[in-house]
């Protein structure tokens, strides 16, 4: 008989992550987690204080999956890859985006993530103030676009059909530009959720101009 793997904080959090991915965080309970691990719920409290601690822990596991920007890469390329990676990771864990936006996050993976992000920008010459604006603008795009994609009411293949359904409801001649857009959608040109990198590149191009125009920034601390 194979001996049961002993409980640990890591094992508890990995099991909780799987449960959250399959049923969302509302369905994540200490009792259900205990059943998943084959133990009584009370056994879990030796490794995690409560559900809040579990939520903090699994959010940090998710953040740990995001590729960190490299100080050795061009800052713009590094931050672009960071944004794409974050978007892909959050789509794999649909519950995580809202928690990242609504809870303080100070786990070790999050601290590394933020430090490497700010460090990439500072080493590129961004002032500390502009670096703060920059990464918050990018994360607002990442979180907002991800939530839009996760909650969009139609599947991509349904979008043209829905546009055709609603178009006849528009009073003729009253909304000419909306009608034009609906006709464009009906032709199947896009699925209603715009390309993630379009907005990300707009932000990065604007930041590049701001970087070139800013006064001489203070030097970043030595790593």
C-alpha positions in Angstrom: 0.0 0.0 0.0 1.4 3.4 -1.0 1.7 5.7 1.9 -0.4 8.9 1.8 1.5 12.0 1.0 1.7 14.1 4.2 -0.2 17.3 4.3 1.7 20.5 3.8 0.8 24.2 3.1 1.9 23.7 -0.5 -0.2 20.6 -0.9 -3.3 22.2 0.6 -2.9 25.3 -1.6 -2.4 23.3 -4.8 -5.6 21.3 -4.0 -7.4 24.6 -3.3 -6.2 26.0 -6.6 -7.6 23.0 -8.5 -11.0 23.4 -6.7 -11.1 27.1 -7.5 -10.3 26.5 -11.1 -13.1 23.9 -11.4 -15.8 25.5 -9.4 -14.8 29.1 -8.5 -13.9 30.5 -5.1 -17.5 30.5 -3.8 -17.5 26.7 -4.0 -14.2 26.5 -2.1 -14.8 25.4 1.5 -12.7 23.9 4.2 -14.9 20.8 4.3 -14.7 20.4 0.5 -11.0 20.9 0.5 -10.6 18.4 3.3 -12.6 15.8 1.3 -10.4 16.5 -1.8 -7.3 15.8 0.3 -8.8 12.8 2.1 -8.6 14.4 5.6 -10.9 16.0 8.1 -11.3 19.8 7.6 -9.8 20.4 11.1 -6.5 19.0 9.9 -6.2 21.8 7.4 -5.9 24.5 10.1 -2.4 23.2 11.0 -1.3 24.5 7.6 -3.7 27.4 6.7 -5.3 29.8 9.2 -8.7 30.1 7.4 -10.3 30.5 3.9 -8.8 34.0 3.6 -5.3 32.6 4.0 -6.2 30.0 1.3 -7.4 32.7 -1.1 -4.2 34.7 -0.5 -2.1 31.7 -1.1 -3.7 30.5 -4.3 -3.7 34.0 -5.7 0.0 34.1 -5.1 0.4 30.7 -6.8 -1.4 32.2 -9.9 0.9 35.2 -9.9 3.9 32.9 -9.7 2.8 31.5 -13.1 3.2 34.9 -14.8 6.5 35.4 -16.7 8.6 38.0 -15.0 10.1 40.8 -17.2 13.8 40.4 -17.7 16.2 43.3 -17.0 18.3 41.9 -19.8 15.6 42.5 -22.4 14.5 45.7 -24.0 12.0 47.2 -21.6 9.2 47.5 -24.1 9.6 43.9 -25.3 9.9 42.7 -21.6 6.7 44.6 -20.6 4.8 43.4 -23.6 5.6 39.8 -22.8 4.7 40.4 -19.2 1.3 41.7 -20.2 0.6 38.8 -22.6 1.7 36.3 -20.0 -0.5 37.8 -17.3 -3.5 37.8 -19.6 -3.0 34.1 -20.5 -2.5 33.1 -16.9 -5.6 34.9 -15.7 -7.7 33.3 -18.5 -6.5 29.9 -17.2 -7.7 30.8 -13.7 -10.9 32.8 -14.3 -11.6 33.5 -10.6 -8.2 35.1 -10.0 -8.6 38.5 -11.7 -11.3 39.8 -9.4 -9.3 38.7 -6.3 -6.2 40.5 -7.6 -8.3 43.7 -8.0 -10.1 43.4 -4.7 -7.6 42.1 -2.1 -4.2 43.2 -0.8 -1.6 40.9 -2.3 1.8 40.7 -0.5 2.8 37.1 -1.1 6.3 36.3 -2.2 5.4 35.7 -5.9 3.5 39.1 -6.0 6.4 40.9 -4.4 8.8 39.5 -7.0 6.4 40.3 -9.8 6.0 43.9 -8.7 9.7 44.4 -7.9 10.8 43.0 -11.3 8.2 45.1 -13.1 9.2 48.4 -11.5 12.9 47.4 -11.8 12.5 46.9 -15.5 11.0 50.3 -15.9 13.5 52.1 -13.6 16.5 50.5 -15.4 15.0 51.7 -18.7 15.1 55.3 -17.3 11.6 55.8 -16.1 11.3 58.0 -13.0 9.8 56.3 -10.0 6.5 58.3 -10.5 6.3 57.5 -14.2 7.1 53.8 -13.5 4.2 53.7 -11.1 1.8 55.2 -13.6 3.2 52.9 -16.3 2.7 49.5 -14.6 -0.7 50.5 -13.2 -1.9 51.6 -16.6 -0.8 48.3 -18.1 -2.3 46.2 -15.3 -5.6 48.1 -15.7 -5.7 47.0 -19.3 -4.7 43.5 -18.5 -7.4 43.1 -15.8 -10.1 45.0 -17.7 -9.6 43.2 -20.9 -9.4 39.8 -19.2 -12.6 40.4 -17.3 -14.3 41.5 -20.5 -13.3 38.3 -22.3 -14.3 36.1 -19.4 -17.7 37.7 -19.1 -18.5 38.5 -22.7 -22.1 37.4 -23.3 -21.6 35.7 -26.7 -19.2 33.1 -28.1 -17.0 34.6 -30.9 -18.9 32.6 -33.5 -22.2 34.0 -32.3 -21.3 37.7 -32.5 -22.2 38.2 -36.2 -25.5 36.4 -35.7 -26.3 38.6 -32.7 -25.5 41.7 -34.6 -28.0 40.7 -37.2 -30.6 40.0 -34.6 -30.3 43.5 -33.0 -29.8 45.5 -36.1 -33.5 45.5 -37.2 -34.3 47.0 -33.7 -32.4 50.2 -34.5 -34.6 53.0 -35.8 -33.7 53.6 -39.4 -31.3 56.6 -39.8 -31.1 57.4 -36.1 -27.8 55.7 -35.3 -25.9 55.7 -38.6 -22.5 54.9 -37.1 -23.8 52.1 -34.9 -25.6 50.7 -37.9 -22.4 50.9 -39.9 -20.5 49.0 -37.1 -23.2 46.4 -36.9 -23.1 45.7 -40.6 -19.3 45.4 -40.3 -19.6 42.9 -37.5 -22.3 40.9 -39.5 -19.7 40.4 -42.2 -17.6 38.5 -39.7 -14.7 40.9 -39.4 -14.2 40.4 -35.7 -15.6 38.6 -32.7 -16.5 41.5 -30.4 -13.5 41.1 -28.1 -10.8 43.2 -29.6 -7.3 42.1 -29.9 -5.6 42.2 -26.4 -2.3 43.4 -27.9 -3.8 46.3 -29.7 -4.5 48.1 -26.4 -1.3 46.9 -24.8 0.8 48.3 -27.8 -1.0 51.6 -27.6 0.0 51.9 -23.9 3.6 50.9 -24.6 4.0 53.3 -27.5 2.6 56.2 -25.4 5.0 55.2 -22.5 7.9 55.2 -25.0 7.1 58.8 -25.9 6.7 59.8 -22.3 10.0 58.2 -21.4 11.8 60.2 -24.2 10.1 63.5 -23.1 10.6 63.2 -19.3 13.3 65.2 -17.5 16.4 63.4 -16.3 15.1 60.7 -14.0 16.8 59.8 -10.7 18.9 56.7 -10.9 17.4 53.4 -9.7 18.9 51.7 -6.7 21.6 49.1 -7.4 20.2 45.6 -7.4 
